[in-house]
Amino acid sequence: MSAPADHPDLHREQASMGAIREIWASRRGARTRADVAYLVYLVVLSIAILVVPVLRAIGVGMARPDVVPVLLAGAAPQVVTAVALVAAGALVLTGATRGPALLAPFFTATLAAGPLRRRAVLWRPFARALLVPVLGLVTAAALIGATLVTVDRAGLTGAGWFALAAAGSGLLLGAAWLLGELLPGTWRRLLAIALSLLGLALAALPVPVGPGAAYPLAGAMAMPWAIGLTLAGIIAVAACIPLLDRLRGEVLLEQAVRWEAATATATTGDLTGAAGAFRARASTGRRLPVIGGGPLPLVYARRDAIAWLRTPERTVIGLIGAIGAAAALGWGVLATGPLAWMAMATGILGLWMASSALTDGIRHAVHTLGAPPLLGQTAAAQALLHSLAPMLLLAAVGGLGGAAVALGTTGAEQVGLLRAVLVPVALAPVLVALRVHAAAKGPMPLKLATPIPTAQGDLSVIPMLTWQSDAILLVLLAGGVLVLASWLGPLWIAGAVALLVLGIVWLTRSRFRDLRD
């Protein structure tokens, strides 16, 4: 029997990779095999000693009368499958910006662009990236299983099968993530839309499939679905290894450079700049006229709308995310207990993140601060005019998400349903005002980096983290105020919005003065 045709090439490739690994392992501070073995031992021991008891404690804490009925709901398995499919669609889109098979720019230029097969170079970062969706789904499945086991509604075997199904689903999500890095724009968007629509369709089916079919309450059906999903995940990952050779060099290098720049920026403490490195570039609608006639508010609304059309993928993701976040916030307003607080926090932060896709005009207005007013408007006036269209659009999608929850909720009082709609709508002007405040942030003061020696070590990281996360803290605080005001009536909501916006404007004025000086 003759040897395969690529046998000599395979030997040369193995020899080249062996030489590269030998050189890389000889560098100063390189990990030895003993170091890697100790690291694996440390991770396994930490999971057994720390992670498992913490998950069990959280499961015991979630075993409450207002949490357990949600996990025991008849639609819970279908929702699990729908969430997994929507997450797969989101990972497909994420692959366009930061794929799972990614190396540093140096190794991308020297190894991935060399004569070696890319699978031989990229399979390790791809395998490491798979840990993100796998651990995320397994952790969520472990929390659900621990809660149901605590209240004696499920056994350890059922919880174990559900965790195994989550691991297999995580591998499938990793494969979807790689497809997002591999496919061109149109096919990537179509795949993401198809996965999201499939998730919504399966959520309405009376018979659960996918990971939801292995829910801890599924009984005898859990084992075949768990094993099937695990095998499907392993097969999908194995099929992805040859696909690594098809990754385009320009995509790999662009993502590597962008990721390294964002990491370096985040290391210096500029998280806003790091996030800006992943902001989508204009891809369509370049010939649409931006400047037109009419009143100034309509002129600026036209400019914002065309900017949204020029980044359609980012805009659609932002709008869909805003609707989902508004629905989560509305459901949290109607519910009680820790799940309600988690849903409200998730909804508030989701709306904040979604608003970023609609407020590029505000960032541009702040960047013109100190420049000659070529268009006749100051930076503050531009920021105000650029705030109108995002505020109206956010209020509309927020009301849509809240109304969807209100229409799908039975047994709630009419006042509660009204609160579920009003709170996401009222949050829109507050979020836009906070976007202006965040855009005018400026560089971090050097005095915050002054060492603070204590018996526990240097605590200078605390003021730096507080400065970086001030927008998130303000968003959560403002959202909490609106939720509390909603218990008192619509007029209280309107008053809270007015006070919050005025307070944010007052804080923003001082930032404008600091940037101008």
C-alpha positions as CSV (number, residue, x, y, z in Angstrom):
1,M,0.0,0.0,0.0
2,S,1.5,3.3,-1.0
3,A,1.8,6.2,1.3
4,P,-0.5,9.2,0.9
5,A,0.5,11.8,-1.6
6,D,0.9,14.5,1.1
7,H,3.0,12.2,3.3
8,P,6.3,14.1,2.8
9,D,4.5,17.5,3.2
10,L,2.9,16.2,6.4
11,H,6.4,15.3,7.8
12,R,7.8,18.6,6.8
13,E,4.9,20.4,8.5
14,Q,5.4,18.4,11.7
15,A,9.1,19.1,11.7
16,S,8.5,22.8,11.2
17,M,5.9,23.0,14.0
18,G,8.3,21.1,16.2
19,A,11.1,23.5,15.6
20,I,8.7,26.5,16.2
21,R,7.5,25.0,19.5
22,E,11.1,24.3,20.6
23,I,12.1,27.9,19.9
24,W,8.9,29.3,21.6
25,A,9.5,27.0,24.6
26,S,13.1,28.2,25.0
27,R,12.1,31.8,25.7
28,R,12.6,33.3,29.1
29,G,9.6,32.6,31.4
30,A,8.1,29.9,29.2
31,R,5.9,27.3,30.8
32,T,7.4,23.9,31.1
33,R,5.3,20.7,31.0
34,A,5.4,20.5,34.8
35,D,4.0,24.1,34.9
36,V,1.2,23.1,32.5
37,A,0.4,19.9,34.6
38,Y,0.4,22.0,37.8
39,L,-2.0,24.5,36.2
40,V,-4.4,21.8,35.1
41,Y,-4.2,20.3,38.6
42,L,-4.9,23.7,40.1
43,V,-7.9,24.3,37.8
44,V,-9.4,20.9,38.6
45,L,-8.9,21.3,42.3
46,S,-10.4,24.8,42.3
47,I,-13.5,23.5,40.5
48,A,-13.9,20.8,43.0
49,I,-13.3,22.9,46.1
50,L,-14.6,26.3,45.1
51,V,-16.8,26.3,42.0
52,V,-19.0,23.3,42.9
53,P,-19.9,24.5,46.4
54,V,-20.6,28.0,45.1
55,L,-22.9,26.7,42.4
56,R,-24.7,24.5,45.0
57,A,-25.0,27.5,47.4
58,I,-26.5,29.6,44.6
59,G,-28.9,26.8,43.7
60,V,-30.0,26.6,47.3
61,G,-30.5,30.4,47.4
62,M,-32.6,30.3,44.2
63,A,-34.9,27.6,45.6
64,R,-37.5,30.2,46.4
65,P,-41.3,30.3,45.8
66,D,-40.9,33.1,43.3
67,V,-38.1,31.4,41.3
68,V,-39.0,27.7,41.3
69,P,-42.4,28.2,39.4
70,V,-40.4,29.9,36.6
71,L,-38.1,26.8,36.3
72,L,-41.1,24.5,36.5
73,A,-43.1,26.3,33.8
74,G,-44.3,24.2,30.9
75,A,-42.5,26.5,28.4
76,A,-39.1,26.4,30.2
77,P,-37.6,23.6,28.0
78,Q,-38.6,25.4,24.8
79,V,-37.2,28.7,26.1
80,V,-33.8,27.0,26.8
81,T,-33.6,25.8,23.2
82,A,-34.7,29.2,21.9
83,V,-32.0,31.0,24.0
84,A,-29.3,28.6,22.8
85,L,-30.2,29.2,19.1
86,V,-30.4,32.9,19.5
87,A,-27.0,32.8,21.2
88,A,-25.7,30.8,18.2
89,G,-26.9,33.5,15.9
90,A,-25.2,36.2,18.0
91,L,-21.9,34.2,18.0
92,V,-22.2,33.9,14.2
93,L,-22.3,37.7,14.0
94,T,-19.5,38.0,16.6
95,G,-17.2,35.9,14.4
96,A,-17.0,38.8,12.0
97,T,-15.3,40.9,14.6
98,R,-13.6,38.5,16.9
99,G,-13.5,34.9,15.7
100,P,-12.5,31.8,17.8
101,A,-9.4,31.0,15.7
102,L,-7.2,34.0,16.5
103,L,-3.5,34.4,17.1
104,A,-1.3,37.4,17.9
105,P,-0.5,39.6,14.8
106,F,3.1,38.4,14.8
107,F,2.1,34.7,14.7
108,T,-0.6,35.4,12.2
109,A,1.8,37.1,9.8
110,T,4.6,34.5,10.3
111,L,2.8,31.2,10.8
112,A,-0.8,31.5,9.5
113,A,0.4,33.3,6.4
114,G,3.3,30.8,5.8
115,P,3.4,27.5,4.0
116,L,2.1,25.6,7.0
117,R,-1.6,24.5,6.9
118,R,-3.6,26.8,9.0
119,R,-5.3,24.0,10.9
120,A,-1.9,23.1,12.3
121,V,-1.5,26.6,13.6
122,L,-5.0,27.7,14.5
123,W,-6.5,24.5,16.2
124,R,-5.1,25.4,19.6
125,P,-6.6,28.9,19.9
126,F,-9.8,27.5,18.4
127,A,-9.9,24.8,21.2
128,R,-9.3,27.4,23.9
129,A,-12.1,29.6,22.5
130,L,-14.5,26.7,22.7
131,L,-14.2,26.9,26.5
132,V,-16.2,30.2,26.5
133,P,-19.6,28.8,25.1
134,V,-19.1,25.4,26.8
135,L,-18.4,26.8,30.3
136,G,-21.1,29.4,29.9
137,L,-23.9,26.9,29.0
138,V,-22.7,24.3,31.5
139,T,-22.7,26.9,34.3
140,A,-26.2,28.0,33.5
141,A,-27.3,24.3,33.3
142,A,-25.7,23.5,36.6
143,L,-27.5,26.4,38.3
144,I,-30.9,25.3,37.0
145,G,-30.2,21.6,37.9
146,A,-29.0,22.5,41.4
147,T,-32.1,24.6,42.0
148,L,-34.5,21.8,40.9
149,V,-32.5,19.2,42.8
150,T,-32.7,21.3,46.0
151,V,-36.5,21.4,45.8
152,D,-36.7,17.7,45.0
153,R,-38.2,18.2,41.6
154,A,-35.3,16.6,39.8
155,G,-32.6,14.0,40.5
156,L,-28.9,14.2,40.2
157,T,-29.0,12.0,37.1
158,G,-31.4,14.4,35.3
159,A,-29.3,17.4,36.2
160,G,-26.2,15.6,35.0
161,W,-27.7,14.7,31.6
162,F,-28.8,18.4,31.3
163,A,-25.2,19.6,32.0
164,L,-23.9,17.1,29.4
165,A,-26.4,18.4,26.9
166,A,-25.3,21.9,27.7
167,A,-21.7,20.9,27.0
168,G,-22.6,19.5,23.6
169,S,-24.6,22.6,22.8
170,G,-21.6,24.7,23.7
171,L,-19.5,22.8,21.2
172,L,-22.2,23.5,18.5
173,L,-22.1,27.2,19.5
174,G,-18.4,27.2,19.0
175,A,-18.8,25.7,15.5
176,A,-21.3,28.5,14.8
177,W,-18.8,31.0,16.0
178,L,-16.2,29.7,13.6
179,L,-18.7,29.9,10.7
180,G,-19.2,33.6,11.5
181,E,-15.4,34.1,11.1
182,L,-15.3,32.0,7.9
183,L,-18.4,33.1,6.0
184,P,-18.7,36.4,4.0
185,G,-21.1,39.1,5.1
186,T,-24.3,38.2,3.3
187,W,-24.1,34.5,4.2
188,R,-23.2,35.3,7.7
189,R,-26.2,37.5,8.2
190,L,-28.5,35.0,6.6
191,L,-27.2,32.2,8.9
192,A,-27.7,34.4,12.0
193,I,-31.2,35.4,11.0
194,A,-32.1,31.7,10.2
195,L,-30.8,30.6,13.6
196,S,-32.7,33.3,15.5
197,L,-35.9,32.6,13.6
198,L,-35.6,28.9,14.2
199,G,-35.2,29.6,17.9
200,L,-38.3,31.7,18.0
201,A,-40.2,29.0,16.1
202,L,-39.1,26.2,18.4
203,A,-40.0,28.3,21.4
204,A,-43.7,28.1,20.3
205,L,-43.6,24.3,19.7
206,P,-45.3,22.2,22.4
207,V,-42.7,19.5,22.1
208,P,-39.1,20.5,23.2
209,V,-36.1,19.6,21.1
210,G,-32.4,20.3,21.4
211,P,-31.0,21.1,24.8
212,G,-34.5,21.8,26.2
213,A,-35.4,18.2,25.5
214,A,-32.7,17.2,28.1
215,Y,-34.2,19.5,30.8
216,P,-33.9,18.0,34.3
217,L,-37.7,17.4,34.2
218,A,-37.6,15.6,30.8
219,G,-37.4,12.1,32.3
220,A,-36.3,9.2,30.0
221,M,-35.9,11.5,27.0
222,A,-33.0,13.4,28.6
223,M,-30.3,10.7,28.1
224,P,-30.7,10.2,24.3
225,W,-30.8,13.9,23.7
226,A,-27.8,14.6,25.9
227,I,-25.7,11.9,24.2
228,G,-26.9,13.0,20.8
229,L,-26.1,16.7,21.4
230,T,-22.6,15.8,22.7
231,L,-21.9,13.6,19.7
232,A,-23.2,16.3,17.4
233,G,-21.0,18.8,19.1
234,I,-17.9,16.6,18.8
235,I,-18.6,15.9,15.1
236,A,-19.2,19.6,14.4
237,V,-15.9,20.6,16.1
238,A,-14.0,17.8,14.2
239,A,-15.5,19.1,10.9
240,C,-14.4,22.7,11.8
241,I,-10.7,21.7,12.0
242,P,-10.4,21.3,8.1
243,L,-12.3,24.5,7.7
244,L,-9.5,26.4,9.5
245,D,-7.5,26.1,6.3
246,R,-10.2,28.2,4.5
247,L,-9.9,31.2,6.8
248,R,-8.9,34.2,4.8
249,G,-5.5,35.8,5.8
250,E,-6.8,39.3,5.6
251,V,-9.6,38.5,8.0
252,L,-7.2,36.8,10.4
253,L,-4.7,39.7,10.4
254,E,-7.4,42.4,10.7
255,Q,-9.0,40.7,13.7
256,A,-5.7,40.0,15.3
257,V,-4.5,43.6,15.0
258,R,-7.9,44.9,16.2
259,W,-7.9,42.5,19.2
260,E,-4.3,43.4,20.2
261,A,-5.0,47.1,19.9
262,A,-8.2,46.7,22.1
263,T,-6.3,44.6,24.6
264,A,-3.5,47.1,24.9
265,T,-6.0,50.0,25.2
266,A,-7.9,48.2,27.9
267,T,-4.7,47.4,29.8
268,T,-4.0,51.2,30.1
269,G,-7.5,51.6,31.7
270,D,-9.3,53.1,28.6
271,L,-12.2,50.6,28.3
272,T,-14.2,53.0,26.1
273,G,-11.4,53.2,23.6
274,A,-11.1,49.4,23.7
275,A,-14.8,49.0,23.0
276,G,-14.4,51.5,20.1
277,A,-11.8,49.3,18.4
278,F,-14.6,46.8,17.7
279,R,-17.1,49.4,16.4
280,A,-18.4,48.3,13.0
281,R,-17.2,50.3,10.0
282,A,-19.6,51.7,7.4
283,S,-20.3,49.1,4.7
284,T,-23.4,50.2,2.8
285,G,-25.2,53.4,1.7
286,R,-22.1,55.4,1.1
287,R,-23.8,57.2,-1.8
288,L,-26.8,58.3,0.2
289,P,-26.9,62.1,0.7
290,V,-26.3,63.0,4.3
291,I,-26.9,66.8,4.0
292,G,-30.4,68.0,3.2
293,G,-32.7,70.9,3.7
294,G,-35.4,71.5,6.3
295,P,-35.5,72.3,10.1
296,L,-32.3,71.5,12.0
297,P,-33.9,68.7,14.1
298,L,-34.9,66.9,10.8
299,V,-31.5,67.5,9.3
300,Y,-29.8,65.9,12.2
301,A,-32.3,63.1,12.3
302,R,-31.6,62.4,8.7
303,R,-27.9,62.3,9.3
304,D,-28.4,59.8,12.2
305,A,-30.7,57.6,10.1
306,I,-28.2,57.4,7.2
307,A,-25.5,56.6,9.7
308,W,-27.6,53.7,11.0
309,L,-28.2,52.5,7.4
310,R,-24.4,52.5,6.7
311,T,-23.9,49.9,9.4
312,P,-27.0,47.7,9.0
313,E,-25.6,44.7,10.9
314,R,-24.8,46.7,14.0
315,T,-28.1,48.6,13.8
316,V,-30.2,45.5,13.5
317,I,-28.4,43.8,16.3
318,G,-28.8,46.9,18.5
319,L,-32.5,47.1,17.8
320,I,-33.1,43.4,18.4
321,G,-31.1,43.6,21.6
322,A,-33.1,46.7,22.7
323,I,-36.4,44.9,22.2
324,G,-35.1,41.8,24.1
325,A,-33.7,44.0,26.9
326,A,-36.9,46.0,27.2
327,A,-38.9,42.7,27.4
328,A,-36.5,41.5,30.2
329,L,-36.9,44.8,32.0
330,G,-40.7,44.7,31.6
331,W,-40.8,41.1,32.9
332,G,-38.7,42.0,35.8
333,V,-41.0,44.9,36.7
334,L,-43.9,42.4,36.8
335,A,-42.1,39.6,38.7
336,T,-40.6,39.4,42.2
337,G,-37.6,37.9,43.9
338,P,-34.0,37.5,42.7
339,L,-35.0,36.5,39.2
340,A,-36.9,39.8,38.9
341,W,-33.9,41.8,40.0
342,M,-31.6,39.9,37.6
343,A,-34.0,40.5,34.8
344,M,-34.3,44.2,35.5
345,A,-30.5,44.6,35.8
346,T,-30.0,42.6,32.5
347,G,-32.7,44.7,30.8
348,I,-31.2,48.0,31.9
349,L,-27.7,47.1,30.9
350,G,-29.0,45.5,27.7
351,L,-30.7,48.8,26.7
352,W,-27.5,50.7,27.6
353,M,-25.4,48.5,25.3
354,A,-28.0,48.6,22.5
355,S,-28.1,52.4,22.7
356,S,-24.4,52.5,21.6
357,A,-25.4,51.5,18.0
358,L,-27.6,54.5,17.7
359,T,-25.5,57.3,19.2
360,D,-22.5,57.7,17.0
361,G,-23.7,61.2,16.1
362,I,-23.4,62.1,19.8
363,R,-19.8,60.9,19.9
364,H,-19.0,62.9,16.7
365,A,-20.6,66.0,18.3
366,V,-18.3,65.7,21.4
367,H,-15.3,65.1,19.2
368,T,-15.9,68.5,17.6
369,L,-15.5,70.2,20.9
370,G,-12.8,72.9,20.6
371,A,-12.9,72.9,16.8
372,P,-14.3,75.9,14.8
373,P,-18.1,75.6,14.5
374,L,-18.1,75.0,10.8
375,L,-21.8,74.2,10.6
376,G,-22.8,77.1,12.9
377,Q,-23.6,74.8,15.9
378,T,-21.6,74.3,19.0
379,A,-20.7,70.9,20.3
380,A,-23.4,71.0,22.9
381,A,-26.0,72.0,20.4
382,Q,-24.9,69.2,18.0
383,A,-25.1,66.7,20.9
384,L,-28.6,67.9,21.7
385,L,-29.7,67.7,18.1
386,H,-28.1,64.2,17.7
387,S,-30.0,63.0,20.7
388,L,-33.5,63.4,19.4
389,A,-33.6,60.6,16.8
390,P,-31.9,57.9,19.1
391,M,-34.2,58.9,22.0
392,L,-37.4,58.5,19.9
393,L,-36.2,55.2,18.4
394,L,-35.2,53.8,21.8
395,A,-38.5,54.8,23.3
396,A,-40.3,53.1,20.4
397,V,-38.5,49.8,20.6
398,G,-38.6,49.9,24.4
399,G,-42.3,50.3,24.3
400,L,-42.5,47.4,21.8
401,G,-40.5,45.1,24.1
402,G,-42.6,46.1,27.1
403,A,-45.8,45.7,25.2
404,A,-44.8,42.2,24.1
405,V,-44.4,41.2,27.7
406,A,-47.6,42.8,28.7
407,L,-49.6,41.1,26.0
408,G,-48.1,37.7,26.8
409,T,-48.7,38.0,30.5
410,T,-51.9,36.6,32.0
411,G,-53.3,37.2,35.4
412,A,-51.4,40.5,36.1
413,E,-53.2,43.7,37.1
414,Q,-53.6,46.4,34.5
415,V,-51.5,48.9,36.5
416,G,-48.6,46.4,36.5
417,L,-48.9,45.9,32.7
418,L,-48.8,49.6,32.2
419,R,-45.6,49.8,34.4
420,A,-44.0,47.1,32.2
421,V,-44.4,49.3,29.2
422,L,-43.7,52.7,30.7
423,V,-40.4,51.9,32.4
424,P,-38.5,50.9,29.2
425,V,-40.0,53.9,27.4
426,A,-39.0,56.3,30.2
427,L,-35.5,54.9,30.3
428,A,-34.8,56.1,26.7
429,P,-34.1,59.8,27.4
430,V,-32.1,58.9,30.5
431,L,-29.9,56.5,28.4
432,V,-29.3,59.1,25.7
433,A,-28.4,61.8,28.2
434,L,-26.0,59.3,29.8
435,R,-24.5,58.6,26.3
436,V,-23.6,62.3,26.0
437,H,-22.2,62.2,29.5
438,A,-20.1,59.1,28.7
439,A,-18.9,60.6,25.4
440,A,-17.5,63.7,27.2
441,K,-15.6,61.6,29.7
442,G,-12.1,62.4,28.5
443,P,-8.9,60.6,29.6
444,M,-8.5,59.1,33.1
445,P,-6.9,61.6,35.6
446,L,-3.4,60.5,36.5
447,K,-4.1,61.0,40.2
448,L,-6.4,58.0,40.2
449,A,-3.4,55.8,39.3
450,T,-1.5,57.0,42.5
451,P,-0.6,53.9,44.6
452,I,-2.7,53.3,47.7
453,P,-0.5,51.0,49.8
454,T,-2.4,49.0,52.5
455,A,-1.9,45.8,54.4
456,Q,-3.9,44.0,51.7
457,G,-1.8,45.4,48.9
458,D,-2.1,48.3,46.4
459,L,-5.8,49.4,46.2
460,S,-5.3,52.0,43.5
461,V,-7.2,49.6,41.2
462,I,-10.5,50.4,43.0
463,P,-10.7,54.1,42.1
464,M,-9.6,53.3,38.5
465,L,-12.3,50.6,38.2
466,T,-14.9,53.0,39.7
467,W,-13.9,55.7,37.2
468,Q,-14.2,53.2,34.3
469,S,-17.5,51.8,35.4
470,D,-19.2,55.1,36.3
471,A,-21.6,54.9,33.3
472,I,-22.7,51.4,34.2
473,L,-23.3,52.4,37.9
474,L,-25.2,55.5,36.8
475,V,-27.4,53.5,34.4
476,L,-28.2,50.9,37.1
477,L,-29.0,53.7,39.6
478,A,-31.2,55.6,37.1
479,G,-33.0,52.4,36.1
480,G,-33.6,51.5,39.8
481,V,-35.0,55.0,40.4
482,L,-37.5,54.6,37.5
483,V,-38.6,51.2,38.7
484,L,-39.3,52.5,42.2
485,A,-41.1,55.6,40.8
486,S,-43.3,53.3,38.7
487,W,-44.9,52.0,41.8
488,L,-46.2,55.5,42.6
489,G,-47.7,56.2,39.2
490,P,-47.0,57.6,35.7
491,L,-46.6,61.2,37.0
492,W,-43.9,60.0,39.3
493,I,-42.1,58.4,36.4
494,A,-42.2,61.6,34.4
495,G,-40.9,63.6,37.3
496,A,-38.1,61.1,37.9
497,V,-37.1,61.2,34.2
498,A,-37.0,65.0,34.3
499,L,-34.9,65.1,37.5
500,L,-32.5,62.4,36.2
501,V,-32.0,64.1,32.9
502,L,-31.4,67.5,34.5
503,G,-28.9,66.0,36.9
504,I,-27.0,64.2,34.0
505,V,-27.0,67.5,32.0
506,W,-25.5,69.3,35.0
507,L,-22.8,66.6,35.3
508,T,-22.1,66.7,31.6
509,R,-21.7,70.5,31.6
510,S,-18.7,70.2,33.9
511,R,-17.2,67.5,31.7
512,F,-17.6,69.8,28.6
513,R,-15.8,72.6,30.5
514,D,-13.0,70.3,31.5
515,L,-12.5,69.1,27.9
516,R,-12.7,72.7,26.6
517,D,-10.0,73.8,29.1
